[in-house]
Amino acid sequence: MAAMPPLPKSFEDAARHNLAVEEELERVCHSEHFRTSKRSREFLRYIVRVTLDGRVDSLKERSIGIDLFGRDSSYEPSSDATVRVRANEVRKRLTSYYGSAAAAAEIRTVAIRLPTGSYVPRFVSVEAETISETWTASPQLNSAIAPQLPIAAASAVYLDRQIALAPSFPAALQHSTRSVIPPVQALTLMRPALFALLLCTLLIRHQMENREEYLRFWDRLLSGRSAMVLSVSPQDRLSLASSLYPLVWVAGRYGVDATMQEDSLTDARPEATSSIQVGYATPPGTIADRSLRWTLVVPAVRDADAPANVPKPPVQLLDRRSPGNGPISAMPVSSAALLTIRSGDASALHVQGTDADAIRRLLEELTIERNFPSGLVEQVEHLDSRRALQLLVYRDPTGEWRRDISWGGA
């Protein structure tokens, strides 16, 4: 296996930070505090994604009114408070959400805040914010705050204050601290810290395994090649542009040029390129292809002359669970993306999705080490001519994203 390609740490950190913010955004928007307000969800998604895109200068009241709320160019915020009212509503809902028991039970690395008087959201590290709030509340160990922290973090703060910092406390403060903390056995104090250490060890082991599989997968596709060719139909390029960012990013890690199909390739031989096909349309012949388990059937865009009262056929996911002439079951899906890898073609991936968000979700599963699907690379390496390997990501009826890795059957 080739050595790990170099990557600027700031680039990787930025990508992970953006992913964490996107995950937190989805978690907040699916909470009960935002589920009942479509306008508040749209406002929050808009300001977060504009900020992630680096366009914070456009987060002005007038710009938001025109871009998000559809106001015309004559819009004057002084006579229409729609943006201010919505921002205040979102600010209240965020405060209510993060103060709820449901939010306290969630595991997150970042929180979304909307400062008063601003339309630019802040993405705050949860760990830094929690420790800062704990110290600000009281110089003593506050028994009302500690239970609200995650077990490992609370234990670490407890041990740190009582063992490391207590000798430097003034005598009166040491006395008051001892008065509120009952005597406990040393082993009892150490137990949460030992448990946290075990969790960290397991997490590091899992990350190392993910890293190994991740590198084996992309080494197979990109190592020794000079270009990654993205095959995207012209009508899909605009809507899929941001979804292709993870592919451009991973190509950069390997020093490989990422280029569109029609773009000229300098000194690039066909055997020195890899190909990734991305789009919405159902490829011809896939429904009859018995080497596939899943087929994503996305109806073609209806003609402008079609009657408006004629419903558009739903997107369907066909599942051929048994080989031979068994029936094909179909189920409707709202958001899904499908990766197909065929045997004998080690340099090509085929990606199809119902929408840009689903396609980006699938590509982030492949290109971010900690998200990489466990077991995928081993199955890729054992492909044969009778079957194709597929990775399916889809949103279930509860709004949660699910993953399925399966073989087709000849």
N, C-alpha and C positions, 0 to 999 in steps of 0.2 A: 504494500500500500504506500502511496506517495506521502511525503511529509506534509504536515499541516500547512496549507498556504497562508502567507502572511495576511493579517487583517488589522488595520488601525483600530486600536481599542475604542477610540471615541466613536467610530462608525458602528461597531458592534453594540456598544452601550446605547447609542441613540436608537438603533433598531429595536433593542430589547425594551427600552423605555417607551417607545411609541406603541409597541405591542401591549405592554402592561396597561398603558392608558386606554387603548382600544378595548381591552378586556374589561377594564373597570367601567368604561362608558356603557358597554352592553349590560353589565351587571346592574348599573344604576337605572338604565332605561327599562329594564325588565322588573324592577322592584315595584312594590305596590304603591310607592310614593309617586312614580312617574307613569305607571301603566294606565292610569285613568285620564291622562292629559297628553293627547297626541301633539299639541302645539308646544308643550314644554319639552317633550322628547326631541322634537325637530329642532328647537332652539338650542338645546344642549348639544346635540350631535353637530349642529352647524358650527358653533363657536369652538368646540373641541377640535374638530377636523380642520378648520381653518388655521387654528393655532399649530397643530401638528404639521401642517403644510408650510409653516413659516410665514404666513400672511397676516400676522397680527395687526399690521397697519390698516387692514381693511375692516377691522372690528370696531367700526364707528357706528353711532346710532343711525345715521342716515344710510350708510352702506348696508347695514343689516336690514333696515326697512325695505330697501329696494331689492336686495338679493334674496332675502328669505321670505319676506311678507308680500312681495309683489307690488310694492308701491311704485308709482311712475317717477320720472326724473324731477318732477316738481315737488316731490315729497319734502315737507318741512317738519322736523321733529318737534319744533316748538308748538305746533298746532295738532300734533298727533302723537300721543304718548304710548302707542302700541308696544314699541320696543322696550321702553323703560318698564312698563307694567309686566311684560312677559319676563324680563330679566329678574325683576323682584320676585315673581312667582317661582322661577327656577331656583333662585337663591334660597327661598324659603323651603322648597322641596328638598334641595340638597342638604340643608341644615337638619331638616326633619329625618331624612334618610340616614345620615351618618350618626344621628343621635338615637336611632332605633336599636332594639335588641337584635333584629335580623341582620343589620349591618355589622354589629359587634361580633356576630358569630361567623361572618365571612372571613376567609383568608385572602388578604390583598397586600400588595406592595406599594400601591399608590392610591391617593384619594384626590378627587376633583373638587376644587373650591372655586367659587366665583366671588371675588372681593367686592365689597360695596363700592358703588360708583364706577365700576369697570365692567367691560364686556369681554375682557381677556381672562380666560380661566387659568388657574394655577394648578399644577400637578405636584402634590406634596407627598414626599416619602412618608409612608405610614409609620415606620419605625422611628424616624427622627421626630415626627410630630407627636407620637405617643410618649416618648421619653421626655421631650420638652414640656409637654403638658403635665406630666407626672411631677417633674421637678418644680415647675412653677406653682403647682397647687400647694405644696408645703415642703419645708426643709426636712421634715420628719417623714418616716414611711407612713403614707396615708392608707389605712386599711380599707377605706372606701374606694380607692382608685385601683389598688393592686389587683383585685379580682377581675377588673375589666380588661386587663392586659391578657394576651395569650399566655398560656401556662409557662412556656419556656422563657419568654421575655420578662414576665413578672418575677420568676425565680432568679433570673440573672440580675435584675435590678435589686431584688431583695438581698442577695448574697453580696453584691457589689457594695451596697450601702453599709451593711452590717459588719462586713469583714474588712473591706479595703478602706472605707472612708470614716468609719466610726472613731478610730483613734485620733483623728484630727478634729473631731467635733469639740466645741466648747463643753465644759463639764456639765452645765445645766441642760444643754441639749441632749448629751449622752444620757443623762438621768431620765429626761422625759421620753426619750426613745425606748429605753429599757422598760419603762413603765407600761408601754402599750404593746410590747411584744412578749408573749409568754415564752418561758424557757422550753426549748425543744431539743431533741437529740440531734447530734451532728449528722447522722445518717439520714434523718428525716429532712434536714435542710439540703443535703446533697442530692437526694433522690430526684427532684425535678430537674436539676442541672445534669445529672447523669442521663436522664431520659431525653433531654434536649440534645446531649452529645450523641446518643444513639441515633436519634432522628437525623442529625446532621451527617453522621457516617453513612446511613442508608441513602440519604439524598445525594451525597457525593458519589457513591458507588453507582447509583442510577444515572447520574449525569455523565459519568465516565463511559458507561455502557452505551448511552444515547450518542455520545460523541463518536465512539468507535463505529457504530452503525451508520451514523450521518456521513462520516468521512468515506466509508466503504461505498455508500450509495453514490455520492457525488464524484469520487475518484473514478468510478466506473463510467460516469457520463462525461466528465470534463477533463480528467487528467490526460495530459499530452495533446489536448486539442487546442485549436487556435481561435475558434468562434462558436458561439451558441446562436443558432438561427431560430428566431421566434416567428412561427407561422400564424399570423392573425389576419382574418379577412378585413379588408379596408373599412367595411361598415361597422366592425366591432372595435376598431383601434381606439377611438376616442373614449368609449365607455370603459374599456379595459386597461387604459393607460396606467392608472394608479395600481391596479391589481397585479401588473407585471413587475412592479418594483422589486419584490423578493427574488425574482429570477435574475434581474440585472445585478442585484446585490451579491448573490452567490457566485455569479460569473466573475464579478470583480475580485472575489476572494481567490479565485484560481488564475487571475490574470488573463481571463478569456474575454474576447470582445462579444458583447451581446448586440445583435443586429436584427432588423426586420427582414423578412424573406426577400423583398424586392431590392433591398439595399445592396450596393456593391461590396464584395468581400475581396480584400487585397491579399493576394498570396495564400488564399485559403482553399485547400484541396477538399473535395467532398468527404474523404475519409478522415480529415482533420477537423470536421465540424460535428456538432451535436444538434439535434432538432427537437423543438418543443412546440407542438401544435396546441393552440388555445382558442376556444370559441364557445358560442352558445348552440349553434346548429347541431343537429344529430347527424353524424357522419353517415353517408350512404352505405347500406348493407349491414349496419351494425345489428339491426333487429334480427336478421337471419343468421348472424355469426354465432355459431354454437361454441366457440372458444371463450365467449364472454358469459359471465354470470349476470352482470348488471348492464342495462341499457337505459340511458336517460333520454326520453323522448320530449323534445322541446318543440312545440308547434311553431311553424314559420310565422313571421309577422304578417298580419292580415292586410290585404290590399285596402287602400284608402276608399275604394269604391264599394267595399263590402258594407252591408247594412249594419248600422250601429247596434241594433237590437239582437244581432246574432252573436251569442256568447262564444268567446274564444275557447278552443279546447284546452283543458288543463294540462300542465306539465305532468308527465307520468314517469315513474321508475319501474321498469320491467325487470322482474326477477326470474331467471331461469335456474331454479334450484336443482332440478334433476336433469341428467343428460338424456339423450334420446329424443323421443317425440312427446315428452311430458308437457303438460300445459304451462304457459307462462303467466305468472300472476302479475298484476299491475296495481300500483298504489299511487295516489296523487301526492306530490311533494310541493312545498312552497319555496324551499331554498336548498339546493344541493349542488355538489360538484363531484366529478368523477375523474380519477386518474387511471389510465389504462397503459400497461406495459406488456408488449408482446415479445415472445421468444424470437431469437435470431436477429433482434434489432437492439443492440446494446446502447445505441446512441440516440434513441428517440423516446419521447414521452408524449402522451396524448391527454389533454385536459379539456373537459367540457363541463359547463355549469349553467345553472338557471339564471344566475345574475352575477354581477361583478364582485359583490361581497362574498359569495360562496366560493368563487374561484380564488379570490385573495386568501380566504381562510385555508383552502387546501394547499396553496403554494406556501403559506407560512408554516403549515404542518411539515412540509418537506425541507424548508430552507433555514429554519431556526432549530438549533441543536436540541434544546430542551423540549421541543414539541415533536421531534421526529418519531414516527410510529414504530414502536418496538416490534421486531420480528419482520419488518417489511423487507430489509435488505437481504436477509437470509432466503426469503421466498423468491426474491428477484434473481438471486444467484442459482436457484434450482428450477428456473423456468424450462419448460420443454415445448415442443411444437404443437402439442394437443391443447394447451391451455394458455390463457392470458391472465395476468395478475391485475387486480383492480383495487384501488383505494377509494372508498366512498365516504364523504363527509356530508352530513345533512342536519337540518334543524328539525327536532322532533316537535310534537304538538305543544309541549310545555315551553318551547323556545330555547331549549338546551341543544348544543351541538354534539352530535354523535359521530363515531368513526367505525368503519367496517373494512377489514382487509379480507379478500376472498379470491379463490381461484375460479376460473370458468371451467367448463368441462367439454371435451370434444364429443 
